[in-house]
Amino acid sequence: MTQQDPFAGLDDGRPPWDALGAFVPAPQPHIAGAETGPLAGLRFASKDIFDVEGFVTGCGNPDWARSHGPAASHAPTVRALLDAGATLAGKTITDEMAFSLNGQNFHYGMPTNVNAPGRITGGSSCGSASAVAGGLVDTALGSDTGGSVRIPASYCGLFGLRPSHGRISLEGVNPLAPSFDTVGWFARDAELFRRVGSVLLEDGEGQSGRWQRLLLAEDALALATPAVQAALAPHIERLEQRIGAATRVQAATAGLGLEDWMWHFRHLQAREIVVALGDWVAEARPRFGPEIQERFDWVHSITDEQVAEAKPLRETFADHMGTLLGEDALIVLPTAPGIAPRSDEDAEALRTHRSAVLSLTSIGGLSRLPEITLPLARVDGCPVGLSLMAPFGSDADLLMFAEEFCRVPEERGDL
């Protein structure tokens, strides 16, 4: 049964156990899960772009929240976790309209990254990552359009997945760029991560022994800092011991570099954002934070010619990645080029960092392939993820492999 959180009367609306600033400062849902099920006894949180019956889906912006009524029903992903026995603890902060990779909401604040103090969580699924990393919940729903699950997972030391595009329902999830939007989730350990995936994917246990070839994306690895490359190296070696010596490949194709492909991703994403949100922005004239306002101004500058060029090239890229992987290969690459930036980093430095991040994360977006990030390494005491990308639709097999690969705790290098 849906009920308001009993602590919703507090000044900022957050529950008293949220010392991390991860939850939305508004009346919170607390919904008990089924008495039995594969996730019984666990607590989860939901990014505030997922519908929860009886509560406004706020999308990180007060003007959006004021101009929309309560959701009529749960998003299917929320309902699936409840039916599996997990209890919804509340709705977590997102960057405005899920349109950022930083996790610094102008209106509601910046959730704490407990595993990298003084540094950002990454976004836009910032509150979900913060809540899981800090132990407030066991798992949390997020979304990934341009890296919004993978990057917070890397920065906060969590497991995170961008699934095959369309593999998990987006019904009841506010859109940003629909041909890139996906539903993902976070967990602190691989076994629970796979169990949640079994519920959301509805695809059985998966087969970990499917993978016969390992590919190393050299151009993607080159985007990482030398310290990150060194920290990931022993884990790549372990993958080679498990699967076989890695074949070095280039993720980029058609005579373009990964930065070029990133711009094609951004042009397509921008046009879809205009279609999905442009009418509301024009009518409501919402107050955005400076970073997000700059983004919404920019999306209108993309021309029809840029979009027309990018559309067929996306298919070229997707075909290239699909051919590399075949049916039995995994591609290994860094999740992010570096550790989480400091929370007081200036806007220009964050903008530069974002371009490097998107040059990596747009690989998954353009190709529509599943990508899991594993919290295997540390640099300067901060987490950094290693990603595995798999053939389209092989999500369950990827999750099972990740669980088995990470089952025995390894000493994590700290450079």
C-alpha positions in Angstrom: 0.0 0.0 0.0 1.3 3.5 -0.9 1.8 5.8 2.0 3.6 9.1 2.5 6.8 8.9 4.5 6.1 9.8 8.1 9.0 12.3 8.1 7.7 14.3 5.1 6.9 17.2 7.4 10.5 18.0 8.0 11.7 21.4 6.8 13.4 20.1 3.7 11.2 17.0 3.3 14.0 14.6 3.4 13.8 11.5 5.8 16.0 11.8 8.8 18.2 8.9 7.8 19.3 10.6 4.7 22.5 12.1 5.9 23.9 12.1 2.3 21.4 14.4 0.7 20.5 11.7 -1.8 16.7 11.9 -1.6 14.3 14.5 -3.0 13.4 17.2 -0.6 9.7 16.6 -1.0 7.0 14.2 0.4 8.5 10.7 0.0 6.8 7.4 -0.8 7.5 4.4 1.4 6.0 1.3 -0.2 6.3 -2.2 1.2 7.2 -4.9 -1.2 5.6 -8.3 -1.5 6.1 -10.5 1.5 8.0 -13.1 -0.5 10.1 -13.0 -3.7 13.7 -13.0 -4.8 14.3 -9.5 -3.4 12.3 -9.8 -0.2 13.8 -7.9 2.7 15.7 -5.5 0.5 15.3 -1.7 0.2 15.5 0.2 -3.1 15.3 3.8 -4.2 14.0 5.2 -7.5 15.5 8.1 -9.5 12.9 10.9 -9.6 12.2 10.4 -13.3 10.4 7.1 -12.6 6.6 7.2 -11.9 5.5 6.2 -8.4 1.7 6.1 -8.0 0.3 9.1 -6.1 3.5 11.1 -6.2 4.7 13.7 -8.6 7.6 12.7 -10.8 9.8 15.8 -10.3 12.7 15.3 -12.8 15.0 17.4 -10.7 13.3 20.7 -11.4 10.7 22.6 -9.2 8.9 24.0 -12.2 8.4 20.6 -13.7 7.1 19.3 -10.4 4.7 22.2 -10.1 3.3 21.8 -13.6 2.7 18.1 -13.4 0.3 16.1 -11.3 0.8 12.8 -9.3 1.5 9.7 -11.3 -1.5 7.5 -11.9 0.5 4.3 -11.6 3.9 2.9 -10.9 6.5 2.6 -13.7 6.7 -1.2 -14.6 10.3 -1.2 -13.3 9.2 0.1 -9.9 6.3 -2.4 -9.9 8.6 -5.3 -10.8 10.9 -4.6 -7.8 8.0 -4.2 -5.4 6.5 -7.5 -6.7 9.8 -9.2 -6.2 9.7 -8.2 -2.5 11.9 -5.1 -2.4 10.6 -2.1 -0.4 10.7 1.3 -2.0 12.5 3.7 0.4 12.0 6.9 -1.6 12.8 8.9 -4.7 16.3 10.1 -5.3 17.7 13.4 -6.7 18.5 13.6 -10.4 20.2 16.3 -12.3 17.6 18.5 -13.9 15.7 16.6 -16.6 18.5 14.0 -16.4 20.6 16.2 -18.6 24.0 16.2 -16.9 26.8 13.9 -15.9 27.9 15.8 -12.8 25.2 15.2 -10.1 25.1 18.8 -9.0 21.5 19.9 -8.9 21.1 23.7 -8.8 17.9 23.5 -6.8 18.3 20.5 -4.5 22.0 20.2 -3.9 24.7 17.6 -4.5 24.4 14.2 -3.0 27.5 12.9 -1.1 29.9 10.5 -2.6 31.0 8.5 0.5 33.7 6.6 -1.5 35.4 9.8 -2.9 34.9 12.5 -0.2 34.9 16.0 -1.6 34.2 14.8 -5.1 31.1 14.6 -7.2 29.0 11.4 -7.6 28.5 11.9 -11.3 25.0 12.1 -12.8 22.4 12.3 -13.7 21.5 9.3 -11.4 23.4 11.0 -8.6 21.0 10.4 -5.7 20.6 6.7 -6.6 24.3 6.1 -6.7 24.9 8.1 -3.4 22.1 6.2 -1.6 23.5 2.8 -2.6 27.2 3.6 -2.0 26.3 5.0 1.4 24.3 2.0 2.4 20.9 3.8 2.7 19.4 1.3 0.3 20.5 -2.0 -1.2 19.9 -1.1 -4.9 18.4 1.8 -6.8 17.0 2.5 -10.2 18.7 5.0 -12.5 18.6 5.8 -16.2 21.5 6.0 -18.7 21.3 8.1 -21.9 24.8 9.3 -22.2 26.4 7.6 -19.2 24.1 8.5 -16.3 24.4 5.1 -14.6 27.9 4.0 -15.8 29.6 7.3 -14.7 28.1 7.5 -11.1 28.8 3.8 -10.7 32.5 4.4 -11.6 32.8 7.4 -9.5 31.1 5.9 -6.4 32.6 2.4 -6.6 29.4 0.5 -7.6 28.2 -2.0 -10.1 26.1 -0.4 -12.8 24.6 -1.4 -16.2 23.5 0.3 -19.3 21.3 -2.5 -20.8 20.7 -3.3 -24.5 18.6 -0.4 -25.7 14.9 -1.3 -25.4 15.6 -4.4 -23.2 13.9 -2.9 -20.1 10.7 -1.0 -20.4 10.8 2.8 -20.4 7.1 3.1 -19.7 6.5 5.5 -16.8 10.1 7.0 -17.2 10.3 10.6 -18.2 12.1 10.7 -21.6 15.2 12.7 -22.5 16.4 11.2 -25.8 14.3 8.1 -26.4 16.6 6.3 -28.9 19.4 6.5 -26.3 17.4 6.3 -23.0 17.8 3.1 -21.0 16.9 1.9 -17.5 19.8 0.8 -15.3 20.4 0.1 -11.6 23.2 0.1 -9.0 24.4 -2.3 -6.3 27.4 -2.7 -4.1 28.0 -6.4 -4.8 27.9 -8.5 -7.9 25.5 -11.2 -6.6 22.8 -8.8 -5.7 23.4 -6.8 -8.9 22.7 -10.0 -10.9 19.6 -10.8 -8.8 18.1 -7.4 -9.5 18.9 -7.9 -13.1 17.1 -11.2 -13.2 13.9 -9.4 -12.0 14.2 -6.4 -14.4 15.3 -8.4 -17.5 13.0 -11.3 -16.8 15.6 -13.5 -18.6 16.6 -16.3 -16.3 20.1 -16.8 -14.9 22.3 -16.3 -17.9 25.3 -18.3 -19.1 28.7 -17.1 -18.0 30.7 -19.5 -20.2 29.4 -17.9 -23.4 32.5 -15.7 -23.9 35.3 -17.1 -26.0 37.1 -13.9 -27.1 38.3 -10.8 -25.4 38.7 -7.5 -27.2 40.6 -4.5 -25.9 39.4 -1.1 -27.3 42.8 0.6 -27.6 41.4 4.0 -28.6 39.0 3.9 -25.6 41.8 3.0 -23.3 43.9 5.8 -24.6 41.3 8.3 -23.4 42.0 7.3 -19.8 44.7 9.0 -17.7 47.9 7.0 -17.3 47.1 6.4 -13.6 43.7 4.9 -14.6 45.3 2.7 -17.3 47.8 1.4 -14.7 45.1 0.7 -12.2 43.0 -1.2 -14.7 45.9 -3.2 -16.2 45.9 -6.1 -13.6 42.2 -6.6 -14.0 42.5 -6.7 -17.7 45.2 -9.4 -17.2 42.8 -11.4 -15.0 40.2 -11.2 -17.8 42.8 -12.5 -20.2 43.5 -15.4 -17.9 39.8 -16.2 -17.8 39.0 -15.8 -21.5 42.2 -15.6 -23.5 44.7 -13.0 -24.7 42.9 -9.9 -25.7 42.8 -8.8 -29.4 43.4 -5.1 -29.7 40.8 -3.3 -31.7 39.5 0.2 -32.5 36.1 1.1 -31.3 36.0 4.1 -33.7 35.4 3.4 -37.4 34.9 5.1 -40.8 38.1 7.2 -40.5 36.7 9.0 -37.4 38.0 9.2 -33.9 36.0 8.7 -30.7 35.6 12.4 -30.2 34.1 12.7 -33.7 31.6 10.0 -32.8 30.8 11.7 -29.6 29.7 14.8 -31.5 27.4 12.7 -33.7 25.9 11.2 -30.5 25.4 14.7 -29.1 23.8 16.0 -32.3 21.3 13.2 -32.4 20.6 13.4 -28.6 20.1 17.2 -28.9 17.4 16.8 -31.6 15.6 14.2 -29.6 15.7 16.4 -26.5 14.0 19.2 -28.4 11.3 16.8 -29.5 10.8 15.3 -26.1 11.0 18.5 -23.9 11.1 21.5 -26.2 7.4 22.3 -26.1 7.3 22.2 -22.3 10.4 24.4 -22.0 8.9 27.0 -24.4 5.6 27.1 -22.6 6.7 26.8 -18.9 9.9 28.9 -19.2 11.4 26.9 -16.3 14.2 28.2 -14.1 17.2 25.9 -14.8 20.6 26.1 -13.2 23.2 27.8 -15.3 24.7 24.5 -16.6 21.4 23.1 -17.6 20.2 26.3 -19.1 23.3 26.4 -21.3 22.5 22.9 -22.5 18.9 23.7 -23.4 20.0 26.7 -25.3 22.6 24.7 -27.2 20.3 21.9 -28.3 18.3 24.4 -30.4 21.5 25.3 -32.3 21.8 21.8 -33.9 20.9 21.9 -37.6 18.9 19.5 -39.7 22.0 18.9 -41.8 24.0 17.8 -38.7 21.2 15.4 -37.7 20.8 14.0 -41.2 24.6 13.3 -41.3 24.6 11.6 -37.9 21.7 9.3 -38.4 23.2 6.9 -41.0 26.6 7.2 -39.4 25.1 5.8 -36.2 24.1 2.7 -38.0 27.6 2.4 -39.5 29.0 2.6 -36.0 26.5 0.1 -34.6 27.2 -2.4 -37.4 31.0 -2.0 -36.8 30.6 -2.8 -33.1 28.3 -5.7 -33.7 30.7 -7.2 -36.2 33.6 -6.9 -33.8 31.7 -8.7 -31.0 29.9 -11.4 -33.0 28.1 -13.7 -30.6 31.0 -14.7 -28.3 33.2 -11.7 -27.5 33.4 -9.1 -24.8 35.0 -5.7 -25.3 36.9 -4.2 -22.3 37.3 -0.5 -21.9 37.6 2.1 -19.1 34.2 3.3 -17.8 35.5 6.8 -17.3 38.7 8.6 -18.2 39.5 9.4 -14.6 38.2 9.5 -11.1 35.4 11.8 -10.0 36.3 15.5 -10.3 36.4 17.6 -7.1 33.1 19.1 -6.2 34.6 22.6 -6.3 36.0 22.2 -9.8 35.3 25.2 -12.0 32.7 25.0 -14.8 35.2 25.1 -17.7 37.2 22.2 -16.2 34.0 20.1 -15.8 33.0 20.9 -19.4 36.3 19.6 -20.7 36.1 16.5 -18.5 32.5 15.9 -19.8 33.7 15.8 -23.4 36.3 13.1 -22.5 33.6 11.2 -20.6 31.1 11.3 -23.5 33.8 10.1 -25.9 33.8 6.9 -23.9 30.1 6.6 -22.9 28.7 7.4 -26.4 30.2 4.1 -27.6 27.4 2.3 -25.8 24.7 4.8 -26.7 25.5 4.8 -30.5 25.8 1.0 -30.6 22.8 0.2 -28.4 24.9 -2.5 -26.7 24.9 -3.6 -23.1 27.8 -2.3 -20.9 28.5 -3.2 -17.3 30.9 -1.3 -15.1 32.8 -3.2 -12.4 34.2 -1.4 -9.3 37.6 -3.0 -9.5 40.2 -0.3 -9.2 41.2 2.8 -7.3 43.4 5.8 -8.0 44.4 8.2 -5.3 42.0 6.4 -3.0 39.0 7.0 -5.3 37.1 4.3 -7.3 37.3 3.9 -11.0 35.4 1.4 -13.1 36.3 -1.2 -15.7 33.6 -1.7 -18.4 32.7 -4.8 -20.3 30.5 -4.5 -23.5 28.7 -7.4 -24.9 26.6 -8.3 -28.0 23.1 -6.9 -28.2 20.6 -8.8 -26.1 23.2 -10.8 -24.1 22.5 -8.8 -20.9 21.8 -11.8 -18.6 25.0 -13.7 -19.8 27.0 -10.5 -19.1 25.6 -10.2 -15.6 26.3 -13.8 -14.8 29.9 -13.5 -16.1 30.4 -10.3 -14.0 29.1 -12.1 -10.9 31.4 -15.0 -11.3 34.4 -12.9 -12.2 34.0 -10.7 -9.1 32.9 -13.4 -6.8 36.3 -13.8 -5.1 37.3 -10.5 -3.7 40.5 -9.3 -5.2 43.0 -6.8 -3.7 42.3 -3.5 -5.4 45.3 -1.6 -6.6 45.6 1.9 -5.2 47.9 4.2 -7.1 
